[in-house]
């Protein structure tokens, strides 16, 4: 239960940071959809 919750929080954080850099950050990468 706790491990899946931590995994969900990690995935959610990575998605939020990806959205933040996509909309707010400078576009430094040639391919944003690297993964």
C-alpha contacts under 8 A as a table, 3 or more apart, distances in Angstrom:
res1	aa1	res2	aa2	distance
1	X	4	X	5.36
1	X	5	X	6.19
2	X	5	X	4.98
2	X	6	X	6.18
3	X	6	X	5.11
3	X	7	X	6.18
4	X	7	X	4.92
4	X	8	X	6.07
5	X	8	X	5.03
5	X	9	X	6.16
6	X	9	X	5.02
6	X	10	X	6.13
7	X	10	X	5.05
7	X	11	X	6.18
8	X	11	X	5.16
8	X	12	X	6.00
9	X	12	X	5.05
9	X	13	X	6.01
10	X	13	X	5.11
10	X	14	X	6.20
11	X	14	X	5.13
11	X	15	X	6.17
12	X	15	X	5.10
12	X	16	X	6.13
13	X	16	X	5.10
13	X	17	X	6.10
14	X	17	X	5.11
14	X	18	X	6.05
15	X	18	X	5.03
15	X	19	X	6.21
16	X	19	X	5.11
16	X	20	X	6.05
17	X	20	X	4.89
17	X	21	X	6.12
18	X	21	X	5.27
18	X	22	X	5.96
19	X	22	X	4.90
19	X	23	X	6.13
20	X	23	X	5.42
20	X	24	X	5.46
20	X	25	X	6.68
21	X	24	X	5.25
21	X	25	X	4.17
21	X	26	X	7.08
21	X	27	X	7.90
22	X	25	X	6.07
22	X	26	X	7.87
22	X	27	X	7.35
22	X	32	X	7.95
27	X	30	X	7.84
29	X	32	X	5.94
31	X	34	X	5.78
